[in-house]
Amino acid sequence: MSSMKGKKALVVGLNERSIAWGWLRLAEEGAEIALTYQGKVLEKRVRPLAESIGAALVTPCDLTDDAAIDAAFAKVGETLGALDVLVHSVAFARREDLLGDFVTTDREGFRLALDISVYTLVALTRGALPLMDGRGGGSIVTMSYYGAEKALPHYNVMGVAKAALEAAVRYLAQDLGPRGIRVNAISAGPIKTLAAAGISGFRDMLHHHEEKALLKRNVTADEVAAAALALLGPLGSGITGEVLHVDAGYHAVGM
């Protein structure tokens, strides 16, 4: 029997060029899925994907608006009745903040990157709590990157945001552990996504990663999805507050 059979999941940050797309294996494994989108442009990307997997719900959710988040969770509650899984695959920084030097990041660029890339995890987790409490617990996974640990060219404010995201994972895990809710992050190797398209020199990053990683290759969205399924399901029942590297061993390389 599938580990996700009968599970109810909310996936936030989906499009056909996002890492979260690989996580739609949740549907293949038997989970009932709700999806959100932000704005008409992303709606056009999300709805065909939702139809392809028979998603139970597709609803708008402006992640910068607490009232919109509350409304989205109300719809999730009405449709799914409860929630076992929350997938957070959300990150954003202005393009100009990923081109120059980090020191030139202005206050608004910093606020925007931290708000969307980090605080949305906190806000979504808070919205999920009543639905997970009804199931006696749950599992939350978000996406990080090695730029949270080491300074990388052109990653700039996004590296700072990912570092804050990993700290948020630990503090949320501390808060929610007594409620049976686990919170983890996956630090994935570079993958071609819409978010990655805004990073200057991303192709060079892919080539460098392939050369230096212990497996001498890049990872795929499907490999990230497989690790996420392990964390989200019974196989990860004893894991929380963790940042799991799925990067072909790149993080372990010194030179």
C-alpha atoms as one frame of an Amber mdcrd trajectory, in Angstrom:
protein
   0.000   0.000   0.000   1.256   3.483  -0.879   2.593   5.560   1.993   0.499
   8.503   0.735  -2.774   6.623   0.306  -5.534   8.630   1.938  -3.262  11.584
   2.756  -4.434  15.124   2.107  -1.826  17.553   0.791  -1.508  21.230  -0.076
   1.207  22.163  -2.575   2.147  25.860  -2.810   4.501  27.178  -5.491   3.657
  24.873  -8.387   4.252  25.365 -12.100   5.555  23.060 -14.797   9.054  24.517
 -14.351   9.239  24.364 -10.571  10.748  21.768  -8.282   7.280  21.328  -6.791
   6.146  19.845 -10.112   8.119  16.710  -9.271   6.278  16.562  -5.956   3.059
  15.814  -7.779   4.215  12.259  -7.336   2.139  12.717  -4.196  -0.891  12.231
  -6.433   0.620   9.138  -8.034   1.160   7.755  -4.544  -2.494   8.231  -3.677
  -2.655  11.615  -1.942  -5.569  13.980  -2.438  -4.064  17.307  -3.493  -5.021
  20.972  -3.311  -3.028  23.572  -5.255  -2.759  27.334  -5.032  -1.684  29.956
  -7.536  -0.819  33.648  -7.315  -2.255  35.788 -10.106  -3.684  35.124 -13.551
  -0.336  34.393 -15.195   0.442  31.535 -12.833  -3.156  30.334 -12.913  -2.704
  29.535 -16.608   0.289  27.375 -15.687  -1.246  25.650 -12.689  -4.712  24.683
 -13.913  -3.567  22.308 -16.712  -1.227  20.603 -14.247  -4.044  20.323 -11.735
  -6.287  18.705 -14.329  -3.568  16.252 -15.297  -3.421  14.848 -11.759  -7.067
  15.255 -10.813  -6.407  17.814  -8.084  -9.288  18.184  -5.645  -8.920  21.964
  -5.451  -7.218  24.814  -7.293  -7.549  28.143  -5.515  -5.943  31.593  -5.651
  -3.714  32.642  -2.784  -1.870  35.951  -2.601   0.983  35.025  -0.278   1.589
  38.668   0.638  -1.951  39.016   2.040  -2.867  37.292   5.320  -6.586  37.560
   4.550  -6.027  35.802   1.214  -4.086  33.031   2.962  -6.932  32.608   5.462
  -9.443  32.424   2.606  -7.371  29.797   0.797  -7.178  27.613   3.903 -10.920
  27.970   4.404 -11.398  26.493   0.927  -8.858  23.752   1.642 -10.773  22.908
   4.804 -14.094  22.824   2.969 -12.714  20.606   0.205 -10.269  18.284   1.943
 -11.653  18.439   5.458  -8.173  18.108   6.975  -4.504  18.264   6.018  -1.587
  15.863   6.427   1.015  17.487   4.196   2.114  21.020   3.316   4.662  21.579
   0.550   6.176  25.093   0.461   8.138  25.752  -2.732   8.143  29.540  -2.786
  10.997  32.004  -3.298  11.391  35.427  -4.873  13.892  38.248  -5.161  13.970
  41.146  -7.591  16.122  40.457 -10.629  18.306  43.509  -9.972  19.110  42.160
  -6.519  20.567  39.015  -8.102  22.773  40.860 -10.599  24.969  43.266  -8.661
  26.691  43.111  -5.299  24.784  42.082  -2.183  25.832  45.290  -0.431  23.723
  47.312  -2.891  20.480  45.573  -1.848  18.075  48.256  -0.706  15.607  47.969
   2.164  12.632  47.139  -0.051  14.490  44.427  -1.981  15.606  42.847   1.290
  12.123  43.013   2.793  10.505  41.536  -0.307  12.905  38.585  -0.537  12.533
  37.710   3.151   8.768  38.197   3.153   8.022  35.959   0.184  10.812  33.415
   0.590  10.635  32.981   4.372   7.626  34.519   6.076   5.248  32.721   3.714
   6.373  29.436   5.295   5.426  30.784   8.727   2.085  32.145   7.503   1.164
  28.965   5.629   2.181  26.781   8.548  -0.039  28.812  10.855  -2.931  28.374
   8.426  -2.346  24.632   8.215  -2.274  24.034  11.978  -6.020  23.607  12.608
  -6.319  21.197   9.676  -3.300  19.175  10.801  -4.369  19.133  14.442  -7.535
  17.421  13.290  -5.398  14.576  11.942  -3.246  14.318  15.031  -0.167  15.698
  13.286   1.330  16.297   9.878   4.450  17.008   7.865   5.742  20.195   6.238
   8.575  20.461   3.733  10.146  23.559   2.196  12.926  24.124  -0.333  16.367
  25.535   0.411  19.717  25.733  -1.386  23.436  25.605  -0.582  23.602  29.401
  -0.852  22.133  29.419   2.657  25.415  27.955   3.965  28.089  29.485   1.733
  28.345  32.740  -0.202  27.774  32.076  -3.905  28.183  34.521  -6.792  24.986
  36.391  -7.651  22.834  34.554  -5.091  22.997  37.614  -2.869  19.848  38.372
  -0.883  18.355  35.015  -1.799  21.187  33.311   0.081  20.336  35.385   3.133
  16.666  34.479   2.699  17.447  30.751   2.437  19.571  30.947   5.595  16.612
  32.546   7.379  14.319  29.888   5.924  16.452  27.101   7.383  16.401  28.818
  10.771  12.615  29.146  10.491  12.389  25.396   9.863  14.173  24.684  13.141
  12.044  27.092  15.168   8.800  25.848  13.626   9.887  22.263  14.293  10.497
  23.209  17.925   7.066  24.811  18.251   5.123  22.069  16.511   6.882  18.909
  17.613   4.606  18.448  20.657   1.631  18.556  18.256   3.056  15.744  16.138
   3.856  18.068  13.224   7.250  17.690  11.585   8.971  20.510   9.657  11.932
  19.904   7.348  13.762  21.439   4.390  15.386  19.947   1.325  18.528  21.663
   0.093  18.455  20.705  -3.567  21.177  21.065  -6.144  20.608  23.592  -8.951
  17.688  22.680 -11.218  16.319  24.667 -14.143  13.218  26.416 -12.794  11.469
  29.744 -13.332  13.086  31.042 -10.148  16.546  29.919 -11.289  16.098  31.774
 -14.583  16.492  35.048 -12.687  19.941  34.154 -11.312  22.820  35.580 -13.325
  25.272  32.914 -14.485  22.942  30.015 -13.666  24.245  27.900 -16.544  27.764
  28.268 -15.200  26.444  27.207 -11.808  24.998  24.031 -13.336  28.289  23.167
 -15.047  30.327  23.831 -11.916  28.001  21.723  -9.808  28.212  18.842 -12.266
  32.015  18.943 -12.228  32.434  19.194  -8.449  29.582  17.058  -7.074  30.601
  13.658  -5.761  28.286  11.928  -8.255  29.642  14.103 -11.094  26.191  15.161
 -12.225  23.275  17.404 -11.377  20.132  16.181  -9.674  16.620  16.015 -11.112
  13.307  17.299  -9.810  12.184  13.684  -9.568  15.065  12.873  -7.197  14.080
  15.807  -5.035  10.485  14.571  -5.091  11.562  11.116  -3.967  13.400  12.586
  -0.986  10.399  14.792  -0.190   8.089  11.790  -0.199  10.377  10.061   2.275
  10.324  13.079   4.593   6.594  13.612   4.234   5.551  10.009   4.778   6.089
   7.273   7.371   9.717   6.761   6.337  10.493  10.197   7.777   8.444   9.809
  10.954  11.468  10.406  13.213  12.884  13.355  11.258  12.140  17.004  12.017
  14.082  20.269  12.075  16.331  18.798   9.375  17.883  20.224   6.201  18.356
  17.267   3.870  20.835  17.780   1.017  19.743  16.315  -2.312  22.604  17.670
  -4.403  24.627  14.684  -5.650  27.044  15.247  -2.770  28.098  18.778  -3.706
  27.764  20.072  -0.130  30.345  17.540   1.089  33.122  18.729  -1.243  35.935
  20.876   0.171  37.976  21.496  -2.985
